[in-house]
Structures are given as C-alpha cells and as structure tokens.
Amino acid sequence: MTVNDALRLMAGAFILLSLALSQYHSPNWLWFTGFIGLNLLQSAFSKWCPAMFIFKKMGLKEG
C-alpha cells in the first residue's frame, strides 16, 4: 500500500464514520466531516498533509 492509497482509505473511512455518528449520535459530527474536507482541499493546493507525513514515518512508500 502506498501513502496515497492509505490517505484515501483513511479519509473515506473517517468521512463515513462521521456521517454515521451524525445520524446516530449527534449532528455536531458533521463539523468533523467538514474538517476532513477542508484538510483535503488545502492539501490539494499545498501538497502537504499531516497524515502523509505520519504514513511516511510508518514506512509506506510514495506512489
């Protein structure tokens, strides 16, 4: 698995989790969904994401 694959997997899982939590627990979880979206947007322009840094430190290869 590459860093990009892991990033997409993590973002998708967090979005689905926060949407489920907003339905079954509290609508305030949608703020977390918005935070994920903003982070993905800024990383598209800056080419930097904290999760990518962590995945690289874990030994995943860029691809």
CHARMM internal coordinates of N, CA and C (Angstrom, degrees):
IC EDIT
DIST 1 N 1 CA 1.4457
DIST 1 CA 1 C 1.5224
ANGL 1 N 1 CA 1 C 108.30
DIST 1 C 2 N 1.3125
ANGL 1 CA 1 C 2 N 115.56
DIHE 1 N 1 CA 1 C 2 N 137.79
DIST 2 N 2 CA 1.4636
ANGL 1 C 2 N 2 CA 120.41
DIHE 1 CA 1 C 2 N 2 CA 179.12
DIST 2 CA 2 C 1.5263
ANGL 2 N 2 CA 2 C 110.56
DIHE 1 C 2 N 2 CA 2 C -95.64
DIST 2 C 3 N 1.3197
ANGL 2 CA 2 C 3 N 115.08
DIHE 2 N 2 CA 2 C 3 N 170.78
DIST 3 N 3 CA 1.4647
ANGL 2 C 3 N 3 CA 121.16
DIHE 2 CA 2 C 3 N 3 CA 178.18
DIST 3 CA 3 C 1.5281
ANGL 3 N 3 CA 3 C 110.23
DIHE 2 C 3 N 3 CA 3 C -60.06
DIST 3 C 4 N 1.3216
ANGL 3 CA 3 C 4 N 117.19
DIHE 3 N 3 CA 3 C 4 N -42.75
DIST 4 N 4 CA 1.4681
ANGL 3 C 4 N 4 CA 120.13
DIHE 3 CA 3 C 4 N 4 CA -178.98
DIST 4 CA 4 C 1.5239
ANGL 4 N 4 CA 4 C 111.31
DIHE 3 C 4 N 4 CA 4 C -65.03
DIST 4 C 5 N 1.3321
ANGL 4 CA 4 C 5 N 117.28
DIHE 4 N 4 CA 4 C 5 N -40.66
DIST 5 N 5 CA 1.4632
ANGL 4 C 5 N 5 CA 120.42
DIHE 4 CA 4 C 5 N 5 CA 177.92
DIST 5 CA 5 C 1.5285
ANGL 5 N 5 CA 5 C 110.92
DIHE 4 C 5 N 5 CA 5 C -63.31
DIST 5 C 6 N 1.3352
ANGL 5 CA 5 C 6 N 115.98
DIHE 5 N 5 CA 5 C 6 N -44.25
DIST 6 N 6 CA 1.4621
ANGL 5 C 6 N 6 CA 120.38
DIHE 5 CA 5 C 6 N 6 CA 179.80
DIST 6 CA 6 C 1.5190
ANGL 6 N 6 CA 6 C 111.38
DIHE 5 C 6 N 6 CA 6 C -64.29
DIST 6 C 7 N 1.3245
ANGL 6 CA 6 C 7 N 116.76
DIHE 6 N 6 CA 6 C 7 N -38.21
DIST 7 N 7 CA 1.4669
ANGL 6 C 7 N 7 CA 120.32
DIHE 6 CA 6 C 7 N 7 CA 179.18
DIST 7 CA 7 C 1.5302
ANGL 7 N 7 CA 7 C 110.86
DIHE 6 C 7 N 7 CA 7 C -64.80
DIST 7 C 8 N 1.3181
ANGL 7 CA 7 C 8 N 116.74
DIHE 7 N 7 CA 7 C 8 N -44.49
DIST 8 N 8 CA 1.4698
ANGL 7 C 8 N 8 CA 119.95
DIHE 7 CA 7 C 8 N 8 CA 178.30
DIST 8 CA 8 C 1.5261
ANGL 8 N 8 CA 8 C 111.10
DIHE 7 C 8 N 8 CA 8 C -64.00
DIST 8 C 9 N 1.3269
ANGL 8 CA 8 C 9 N 116.45
DIHE 8 N 8 CA 8 C 9 N -40.85
DIST 9 N 9 CA 1.4641
ANGL 8 C 9 N 9 CA 120.77
DIHE 8 CA 8 C 9 N 9 CA 178.65
DIST 9 CA 9 C 1.5222
ANGL 9 N 9 CA 9 C 110.91
DIHE 8 C 9 N 9 CA 9 C -62.31
DIST 9 C 10 N 1.3334
ANGL 9 CA 9 C 10 N 116.33
DIHE 9 N 9 CA 9 C 10 N -46.54
DIST 10 N 10 CA 1.4556
ANGL 9 C 10 N 10 CA 120.09
DIHE 9 CA 9 C 10 N 10 CA -179.01
DIST 10 CA 10 C 1.5349
ANGL 10 N 10 CA 10 C 111.58
DIHE 9 C 10 N 10 CA 10 C -65.15
DIST 10 C 11 N 1.3310
ANGL 10 CA 10 C 11 N 117.29
DIHE 10 N 10 CA 10 C 11 N -45.17
DIST 11 N 11 CA 1.4703
ANGL 10 C 11 N 11 CA 120.43
DIHE 10 CA 10 C 11 N 11 CA -179.03
DIST 11 CA 11 C 1.5272
ANGL 11 N 11 CA 11 C 110.42
DIHE 10 C 11 N 11 CA 11 C -63.04
DIST 11 C 12 N 1.3102
ANGL 11 CA 11 C 12 N 117.43
DIHE 11 N 11 CA 11 C 12 N -45.18
DIST 12 N 12 CA 1.4651
ANGL 11 C 12 N 12 CA 120.38
DIHE 11 CA 11 C 12 N 12 CA 179.39
DIST 12 CA 12 C 1.5224
ANGL 12 N 12 CA 12 C 112.17
DIHE 11 C 12 N 12 CA 12 C -63.03
DIST 12 C 13 N 1.3230
ANGL 12 CA 12 C 13 N 116.49
DIHE 12 N 12 CA 12 C 13 N -42.24
DIST 13 N 13 CA 1.4715
ANGL 12 C 13 N 13 CA 120.24
DIHE 12 CA 12 C 13 N 13 CA 179.94
DIST 13 CA 13 C 1.5262
ANGL 13 N 13 CA 13 C 110.81
DIHE 12 C 13 N 13 CA 13 C -65.49
DIST 13 C 14 N 1.3493
ANGL 13 CA 13 C 14 N 117.38
DIHE 13 N 13 CA 13 C 14 N -42.70
DIST 14 N 14 CA 1.4597
ANGL 13 C 14 N 14 CA 120.22
DIHE 13 CA 13 C 14 N 14 CA 179.53
DIST 14 CA 14 C 1.5241
ANGL 14 N 14 CA 14 C 111.74
DIHE 13 C 14 N 14 CA 14 C -66.12
DIST 14 C 15 N 1.3131
ANGL 14 CA 14 C 15 N 117.47
DIHE 14 N 14 CA 14 C 15 N -38.07
DIST 15 N 15 CA 1.4617
ANGL 14 C 15 N 15 CA 119.93
DIHE 14 CA 14 C 15 N 15 CA 178.55
DIST 15 CA 15 C 1.5245
ANGL 15 N 15 CA 15 C 110.51
DIHE 14 C 15 N 15 CA 15 C -65.14
DIST 15 C 16 N 1.3283
ANGL 15 CA 15 C 16 N 117.03
DIHE 15 N 15 CA 15 C 16 N -47.26
DIST 16 N 16 CA 1.4647
ANGL 15 C 16 N 16 CA 119.77
DIHE 15 CA 15 C 16 N 16 CA 179.17
DIST 16 CA 16 C 1.5300
ANGL 16 N 16 CA 16 C 111.40
DIHE 15 C 16 N 16 CA 16 C -63.50
DIST 16 C 17 N 1.3268
ANGL 16 CA 16 C 17 N 116.95
DIHE 16 N 16 CA 16 C 17 N -39.86
DIST 17 N 17 CA 1.4625
ANGL 16 C 17 N 17 CA 120.77
DIHE 16 CA 16 C 17 N 17 CA 178.31
DIST 17 CA 17 C 1.5304
ANGL 17 N 17 CA 17 C 111.13
DIHE 16 C 17 N 17 CA 17 C -63.23
DIST 17 C 18 N 1.3280
ANGL 17 CA 17 C 18 N 117.02
DIHE 17 N 17 CA 17 C 18 N -45.59
DIST 18 N 18 CA 1.4646
ANGL 17 C 18 N 18 CA 119.31
DIHE 17 CA 17 C 18 N 18 CA -178.66
DIST 18 CA 18 C 1.5285
ANGL 18 N 18 CA 18 C 111.60
DIHE 17 C 18 N 18 CA 18 C -68.14
DIST 18 C 19 N 1.3360
ANGL 18 CA 18 C 19 N 117.46
DIHE 18 N 18 CA 18 C 19 N -33.93
DIST 19 N 19 CA 1.4632
ANGL 18 C 19 N 19 CA 119.32
DIHE 18 CA 18 C 19 N 19 CA 175.77
DIST 19 CA 19 C 1.5216
ANGL 19 N 19 CA 19 C 111.23
DIHE 18 C 19 N 19 CA 19 C -66.07
DIST 19 C 20 N 1.3304
ANGL 19 CA 19 C 20 N 116.88
DIHE 19 N 19 CA 19 C 20 N -41.06
DIST 20 N 20 CA 1.4697
ANGL 19 C 20 N 20 CA 120.24
DIHE 19 CA 19 C 20 N 20 CA 177.60
DIST 20 CA 20 C 1.5274
ANGL 20 N 20 CA 20 C 110.54
DIHE 19 C 20 N 20 CA 20 C -64.77
DIST 20 C 21 N 1.3362
ANGL 20 CA 20 C 21 N 117.00
DIHE 20 N 20 CA 20 C 21 N -42.98
DIST 21 N 21 CA 1.4577
ANGL 20 C 21 N 21 CA 120.15
DIHE 20 CA 20 C 21 N 21 CA 179.32
DIST 21 CA 21 C 1.5260
ANGL 21 N 21 CA 21 C 111.64
DIHE 20 C 21 N 21 CA 21 C -65.09
DIST 21 C 22 N 1.3238
ANGL 21 CA 21 C 22 N 116.97
DIHE 21 N 21 CA 21 C 22 N -32.64
DIST 22 N 22 CA 1.4681
ANGL 21 C 22 N 22 CA 119.11
DIHE 21 CA 21 C 22 N 22 CA 178.81
DIST 22 CA 22 C 1.5190
ANGL 22 N 22 CA 22 C 111.10
DIHE 21 C 22 N 22 CA 22 C -69.18
DIST 22 C 23 N 1.3110
ANGL 22 CA 22 C 23 N 117.49
DIHE 22 N 22 CA 22 C 23 N -28.18
DIST 23 N 23 CA 1.4604
ANGL 22 C 23 N 23 CA 120.54
DIHE 22 CA 22 C 23 N 23 CA 179.43
DIST 23 CA 23 C 1.5268
ANGL 23 N 23 CA 23 C 112.16
DIHE 22 C 23 N 23 CA 23 C -81.96
DIST 23 C 24 N 1.3259
ANGL 23 CA 23 C 24 N 116.50
DIHE 23 N 23 CA 23 C 24 N -37.50
DIST 24 N 24 CA 1.4591
ANGL 23 C 24 N 24 CA 120.24
DIHE 23 CA 23 C 24 N 24 CA -172.45
DIST 24 CA 24 C 1.5217
ANGL 24 N 24 CA 24 C 114.60
DIHE 23 C 24 N 24 CA 24 C -103.79
DIST 24 C 25 N 1.3218
ANGL 24 CA 24 C 25 N 118.15
DIHE 24 N 24 CA 24 C 25 N -11.80
DIST 25 N 25 CA 1.4600
ANGL 24 C 25 N 25 CA 119.59
DIHE 24 CA 24 C 25 N 25 CA -177.56
DIST 25 CA 25 C 1.5240
ANGL 25 N 25 CA 25 C 111.78
DIHE 24 C 25 N 25 CA 25 C -123.97
DIST 25 C 26 N 1.3404
ANGL 25 CA 25 C 26 N 116.29
DIHE 25 N 25 CA 25 C 26 N -66.70
DIST 26 N 26 CA 1.4621
ANGL 25 C 26 N 26 CA 120.11
DIHE 25 CA 25 C 26 N 26 CA -176.89
DIST 26 CA 26 C 1.5206
ANGL 26 N 26 CA 26 C 109.80
DIHE 25 C 26 N 26 CA 26 C -155.60
DIST 26 C 27 N 1.3342
ANGL 26 CA 26 C 27 N 117.53
DIHE 26 N 26 CA 26 C 27 N 138.04
DIST 27 N 27 CA 1.4706
ANGL 26 C 27 N 27 CA 119.74
DIHE 26 CA 26 C 27 N 27 CA 177.43
DIST 27 CA 27 C 1.5280
ANGL 27 N 27 CA 27 C 113.60
DIHE 26 C 27 N 27 CA 27 C -64.50
DIST 27 C 28 N 1.3140
ANGL 27 CA 27 C 28 N 117.45
DIHE 27 N 27 CA 27 C 28 N -13.85
DIST 28 N 28 CA 1.4622
ANGL 27 C 28 N 28 CA 120.61
DIHE 27 CA 27 C 28 N 28 CA 178.63
DIST 28 CA 28 C 1.5284
ANGL 28 N 28 CA 28 C 112.51
DIHE 27 C 28 N 28 CA 28 C -64.81
DIST 28 C 29 N 1.3277
ANGL 28 CA 28 C 29 N 117.77
DIHE 28 N 28 CA 28 C 29 N -16.05
DIST 29 N 29 CA 1.4646
ANGL 28 C 29 N 29 CA 120.71
DIHE 28 CA 28 C 29 N 29 CA 176.98
DIST 29 CA 29 C 1.5215
ANGL 29 N 29 CA 29 C 111.72
DIHE 28 C 29 N 29 CA 29 C -66.57
DIST 29 C 30 N 1.3244
ANGL 29 CA 29 C 30 N 117.74
DIHE 29 N 29 CA 29 C 30 N -16.09
DIST 30 N 30 CA 1.4634
ANGL 29 C 30 N 30 CA 120.14
DIHE 29 CA 29 C 30 N 30 CA 177.12
DIST 30 CA 30 C 1.5312
ANGL 30 N 30 CA 30 C 111.44
DIHE 29 C 30 N 30 CA 30 C -66.71
DIST 30 C 31 N 1.3318
ANGL 30 CA 30 C 31 N 117.51
DIHE 30 N 30 CA 30 C 31 N -22.82
DIST 31 N 31 CA 1.4659
ANGL 30 C 31 N 31 CA 120.31
DIHE 30 CA 30 C 31 N 31 CA 174.13
DIST 31 CA 31 C 1.5279
ANGL 31 N 31 CA 31 C 110.26
DIHE 30 C 31 N 31 CA 31 C -62.82
DIST 31 C 32 N 1.3288
ANGL 31 CA 31 C 32 N 116.55
DIHE 31 N 31 CA 31 C 32 N -37.24
DIST 32 N 32 CA 1.4626
ANGL 31 C 32 N 32 CA 120.51
DIHE 31 CA 31 C 32 N 32 CA 177.59
DIST 32 CA 32 C 1.5300
ANGL 32 N 32 CA 32 C 110.45
DIHE 31 C 32 N 32 CA 32 C -65.76
DIST 32 C 33 N 1.3302
ANGL 32 CA 32 C 33 N 116.71
DIHE 32 N 32 CA 32 C 33 N -39.92
DIST 33 N 33 CA 1.4645
ANGL 32 C 33 N 33 CA 120.95
DIHE 32 CA 32 C 33 N 33 CA 176.31
DIST 33 CA 33 C 1.5260
ANGL 33 N 33 CA 33 C 110.14
DIHE 32 C 33 N 33 CA 33 C -60.42
DIST 33 C 34 N 1.3294
ANGL 33 CA 33 C 34 N 116.37
DIHE 33 N 33 CA 33 C 34 N -43.15
DIST 34 N 34 CA 1.4666
ANGL 33 C 34 N 34 CA 120.68
DIHE 33 CA 33 C 34 N 34 CA 177.66
DIST 34 CA 34 C 1.5211
ANGL 34 N 34 CA 34 C 112.18
DIHE 33 C 34 N 34 CA 34 C -63.80
DIST 34 C 35 N 1.3145
ANGL 34 CA 34 C 35 N 117.16
DIHE 34 N 34 CA 34 C 35 N -38.90
DIST 35 N 35 CA 1.4643
ANGL 34 C 35 N 35 CA 121.13
DIHE 34 CA 34 C 35 N 35 CA 177.78
DIST 35 CA 35 C 1.5308
ANGL 35 N 35 CA 35 C 110.85
DIHE 34 C 35 N 35 CA 35 C -62.32
DIST 35 C 36 N 1.3169
ANGL 35 CA 35 C 36 N 116.69
DIHE 35 N 35 CA 35 C 36 N -41.95
DIST 36 N 36 CA 1.4670
ANGL 35 C 36 N 36 CA 120.75
DIHE 35 CA 35 C 36 N 36 CA 178.25
DIST 36 CA 36 C 1.5295
ANGL 36 N 36 CA 36 C 109.71
DIHE 35 C 36 N 36 CA 36 C -62.24
DIST 36 C 37 N 1.3327
ANGL 36 CA 36 C 37 N 116.63
DIHE 36 N 36 CA 36 C 37 N -44.73
DIST 37 N 37 CA 1.4557
ANGL 36 C 37 N 37 CA 120.50
DIHE 36 CA 36 C 37 N 37 CA 178.97
DIST 37 CA 37 C 1.5192
ANGL 37 N 37 CA 37 C 112.38
DIHE 36 C 37 N 37 CA 37 C -61.59
DIST 37 C 38 N 1.3333
ANGL 37 CA 37 C 38 N 117.28
DIHE 37 N 37 CA 37 C 38 N -42.63
DIST 38 N 38 CA 1.4707
ANGL 37 C 38 N 38 CA 120.55
DIHE 37 CA 37 C 38 N 38 CA 178.20
DIST 38 CA 38 C 1.5236
ANGL 38 N 38 CA 38 C 111.31
DIHE 37 C 38 N 38 CA 38 C -64.90
DIST 38 C 39 N 1.3209
ANGL 38 CA 38 C 39 N 116.62
DIHE 38 N 38 CA 38 C 39 N -39.03
DIST 39 N 39 CA 1.4580
ANGL 38 C 39 N 39 CA 120.18
DIHE 38 CA 38 C 39 N 39 CA 178.88
DIST 39 CA 39 C 1.5248
ANGL 39 N 39 CA 39 C 110.73
DIHE 38 C 39 N 39 CA 39 C -65.01
DIST 39 C 40 N 1.3313
ANGL 39 CA 39 C 40 N 117.54
DIHE 39 N 39 CA 39 C 40 N -41.38
DIST 40 N 40 CA 1.4630
ANGL 39 C 40 N 40 CA 120.72
DIHE 39 CA 39 C 40 N 40 CA 177.33
DIST 40 CA 40 C 1.5317
ANGL 40 N 40 CA 40 C 110.61
DIHE 39 C 40 N 40 CA 40 C -64.58
DIST 40 C 41 N 1.3172
ANGL 40 CA 40 C 41 N 116.33
DIHE 40 N 40 CA 40 C 41 N -38.96
DIST 41 N 41 CA 1.4614
ANGL 40 C 41 N 41 CA 120.38
DIHE 40 CA 40 C 41 N 41 CA 179.75
DIST 41 CA 41 C 1.5282
ANGL 41 N 41 CA 41 C 111.63
DIHE 40 C 41 N 41 CA 41 C -65.34
DIST 41 C 42 N 1.3309
ANGL 41 CA 41 C 42 N 117.14
DIHE 41 N 41 CA 41 C 42 N -46.48
DIST 42 N 42 CA 1.4666
ANGL 41 C 42 N 42 CA 119.19
DIHE 41 CA 41 C 42 N 42 CA -179.52
DIST 42 CA 42 C 1.5171
ANGL 42 N 42 CA 42 C 110.82
DIHE 41 C 42 N 42 CA 42 C -67.30
DIST 42 C 43 N 1.3295
ANGL 42 CA 42 C 43 N 118.57
DIHE 42 N 42 CA 42 C 43 N -33.66
DIST 43 N 43 CA 1.4604
ANGL 42 C 43 N 43 CA 119.32
DIHE 42 CA 42 C 43 N 43 CA 179.91
DIST 43 CA 43 C 1.5289
ANGL 43 N 43 CA 43 C 111.53
DIHE 42 C 43 N 43 CA 43 C -71.29
DIST 43 C 44 N 1.3161
ANGL 43 CA 43 C 44 N 117.83
DIHE 43 N 43 CA 43 C 44 N -24.12
DIST 44 N 44 CA 1.4623
ANGL 43 C 44 N 44 CA 120.42
DIHE 43 CA 43 C 44 N 44 CA 176.65
DIST 44 CA 44 C 1.5231
ANGL 44 N 44 CA 44 C 110.65
DIHE 43 C 44 N 44 CA 44 C -67.51
DIST 44 C 45 N 1.3309
ANGL 44 CA 44 C 45 N 116.92
DIHE 44 N 44 CA 44 C 45 N -33.17
DIST 45 N 45 CA 1.4591
ANGL 44 C 45 N 45 CA 120.88
DIHE 44 CA 44 C 45 N 45 CA -179.15
DIST 45 CA 45 C 1.5278
ANGL 45 N 45 CA 45 C 112.86
DIHE 44 C 45 N 45 CA 45 C -89.70
DIST 45 C 46 N 1.3230
ANGL 45 CA 45 C 46 N 116.51
DIHE 45 N 45 CA 45 C 46 N -38.05
DIST 46 N 46 CA 1.4640
ANGL 45 C 46 N 46 CA 119.69
DIHE 45 CA 45 C 46 N 46 CA -175.16
DIST 46 CA 46 C 1.5270
ANGL 46 N 46 CA 46 C 113.28
DIHE 45 C 46 N 46 CA 46 C -93.14
DIST 46 C 47 N 1.3327
ANGL 46 CA 46 C 47 N 117.33
DIHE 46 N 46 CA 46 C 47 N -14.61
DIST 47 N 47 CA 1.4694
ANGL 46 C 47 N 47 CA 122.74
DIHE 46 CA 46 C 47 N 47 CA -176.97
DIST 47 CA 47 C 1.5280
ANGL 47 N 47 CA 47 C 111.94
DIHE 46 C 47 N 47 CA 47 C 60.98
DIST 47 C 48 N 1.3360
ANGL 47 CA 47 C 48 N 116.81
DIHE 47 N 47 CA 47 C 48 N 27.18
DIST 48 N 48 CA 1.4474
ANGL 47 C 48 N 48 CA 121.56
DIHE 47 CA 47 C 48 N 48 CA 178.71
DIST 48 CA 48 C 1.5211
ANGL 48 N 48 CA 48 C 109.20
DIHE 47 C 48 N 48 CA 48 C -135.25
DIST 48 C 49 N 1.3276
ANGL 48 CA 48 C 49 N 115.35
DIHE 48 N 48 CA 48 C 49 N 133.47
DIST 49 N 49 CA 1.4582
ANGL 48 C 49 N 49 CA 121.23
DIHE 48 CA 48 C 49 N 49 CA 178.84
DIST 49 CA 49 C 1.5253
ANGL 49 N 49 CA 49 C 107.72
DIHE 48 C 49 N 49 CA 49 C -144.20
DIST 49 C 50 N 1.3207
ANGL 49 CA 49 C 50 N 118.69
DIHE 49 N 49 CA 49 C 50 N 132.87
DIST 50 N 50 CA 1.4684
ANGL 49 C 50 N 50 CA 120.58
DIHE 49 CA 49 C 50 N 50 CA 179.85
DIST 50 CA 50 C 1.5289
ANGL 50 N 50 CA 50 C 112.70
DIHE 49 C 50 N 50 CA 50 C -57.90
DIST 50 C 51 N 1.3227
ANGL 50 CA 50 C 51 N 117.10
DIHE 50 N 50 CA 50 C 51 N -36.45
DIST 51 N 51 CA 1.4702
ANGL 50 C 51 N 51 CA 119.75
DIHE 50 CA 50 C 51 N 51 CA -179.62
DIST 51 CA 51 C 1.5203
ANGL 51 N 51 CA 51 C 111.26
DIHE 50 C 51 N 51 CA 51 C -65.38
DIST 51 C 52 N 1.3201
ANGL 51 CA 51 C 52 N 117.61
DIHE 51 N 51 CA 51 C 52 N -36.40
DIST 52 N 52 CA 1.4685
ANGL 51 C 52 N 52 CA 120.24
DIHE 51 CA 51 C 52 N 52 CA 178.62
DIST 52 CA 52 C 1.5279
ANGL 52 N 52 CA 52 C 110.42
DIHE 51 C 52 N 52 CA 52 C -64.52
DIST 52 C 53 N 1.3092
ANGL 52 CA 52 C 53 N 117.41
DIHE 52 N 52 CA 52 C 53 N -38.13
DIST 53 N 53 CA 1.4536
ANGL 52 C 53 N 53 CA 121.97
DIHE 52 CA 52 C 53 N 53 CA 176.75
DIST 53 CA 53 C 1.5311
ANGL 53 N 53 CA 53 C 110.03
DIHE 52 C 53 N 53 CA 53 C -60.53
DIST 53 C 54 N 1.3330
ANGL 53 CA 53 C 54 N 116.29
DIHE 53 N 53 CA 53 C 54 N -44.54
DIST 54 N 54 CA 1.4636
ANGL 53 C 54 N 54 CA 121.18
DIHE 53 CA 53 C 54 N 54 CA -179.62
DIST 54 CA 54 C 1.5252
ANGL 54 N 54 CA 54 C 110.71
DIHE 53 C 54 N 54 CA 54 C -66.58
DIST 54 C 55 N 1.3180
ANGL 54 CA 54 C 55 N 117.27
DIHE 54 N 54 CA 54 C 55 N -42.86
DIST 55 N 55 CA 1.4610
ANGL 54 C 55 N 55 CA 120.26
DIHE 54 CA 54 C 55 N 55 CA 179.34
DIST 55 CA 55 C 1.5283
ANGL 55 N 55 CA 55 C 111.69
DIHE 54 C 55 N 55 CA 55 C -63.15
DIST 55 C 56 N 1.3221
ANGL 55 CA 55 C 56 N 117.25
DIHE 55 N 55 CA 55 C 56 N -37.32
DIST 56 N 56 CA 1.4667
ANGL 55 C 56 N 56 CA 120.38
DIHE 55 CA 55 C 56 N 56 CA 177.37
DIST 56 CA 56 C 1.5207
ANGL 56 N 56 CA 56 C 110.87
DIHE 55 C 56 N 56 CA 56 C -65.90
DIST 56 C 57 N 1.3405
ANGL 56 CA 56 C 57 N 116.94
DIHE 56 N 56 CA 56 C 57 N -39.20
DIST 57 N 57 CA 1.4556
ANGL 56 C 57 N 57 CA 120.96
DIHE 56 CA 56 C 57 N 57 CA 177.61
DIST 57 CA 57 C 1.5358
ANGL 57 N 57 CA 57 C 111.03
DIHE 56 C 57 N 57 CA 57 C -66.65
DIST 57 C 58 N 1.3321
ANGL 57 CA 57 C 58 N 116.59
DIHE 57 N 57 CA 57 C 58 N -27.22
DIST 58 N 58 CA 1.4708
ANGL 57 C 58 N 58 CA 121.03
DIHE 57 CA 57 C 58 N 58 CA 178.03
DIST 58 CA 58 C 1.5312
ANGL 58 N 58 CA 58 C 111.46
DIHE 57 C 58 N 58 CA 58 C -77.21
DIST 58 C 59 N 1.3254
ANGL 58 CA 58 C 59 N 116.96
DIHE 58 N 58 CA 58 C 59 N -9.14
DIST 59 N 59 CA 1.4448
ANGL 58 C 59 N 59 CA 120.05
DIHE 58 CA 58 C 59 N 59 CA 176.36
DIST 59 CA 59 C 1.5201
ANGL 59 N 59 CA 59 C 115.84
DIHE 58 C 59 N 59 CA 59 C 101.92
DIST 59 C 60 N 1.3235
ANGL 59 CA 59 C 60 N 117.19
DIHE 59 N 59 CA 59 C 60 N 6.52
DIST 60 N 60 CA 1.4693
ANGL 59 C 60 N 60 CA 118.79
DIHE 59 CA 59 C 60 N 60 CA 177.32
DIST 60 CA 60 C 1.5225
ANGL 60 N 60 CA 60 C 109.52
DIHE 59 C 60 N 60 CA 60 C -73.66
DIST 60 C 61 N 1.2979
ANGL 60 CA 60 C 61 N 115.86
DIHE 60 N 60 CA 60 C 61 N 146.36
DIST 61 N 61 CA 1.4677
ANGL 60 C 61 N 61 CA 121.26
DIHE 60 CA 60 C 61 N 61 CA -178.42
DIST 61 CA 61 C 1.5152
ANGL 61 N 61 CA 61 C 110.70
DIHE 60 C 61 N 61 CA 61 C -90.60
DIST 61 C 62 N 1.3335
ANGL 61 CA 61 C 62 N 115.27
DIHE 61 N 61 CA 61 C 62 N 149.62
DIST 62 N 62 CA 1.4590
ANGL 61 C 62 N 62 CA 119.60
DIHE 61 CA 61 C 62 N 62 CA 175.35
DIST 62 CA 62 C 1.5133
ANGL 62 N 62 CA 62 C 109.14
DIHE 61 C 62 N 62 CA 62 C -75.67
DIST 62 C 63 N 1.3200
ANGL 62 CA 62 C 63 N 114.75
DIHE 62 N 62 CA 62 C 63 N 149.01
DIST 63 N 63 CA 1.4574
ANGL 62 C 63 N 63 CA 116.18
DIHE 62 CA 62 C 63 N 63 CA -179.04
DIST 63 CA 63 C 1.4212
ANGL 63 N 63 CA 63 C 113.41
DIHE 62 C 63 N 63 CA 63 C -159.45
END
COOR INIT
IC SEED 1 N 1 CA 1 C
IC BUILD
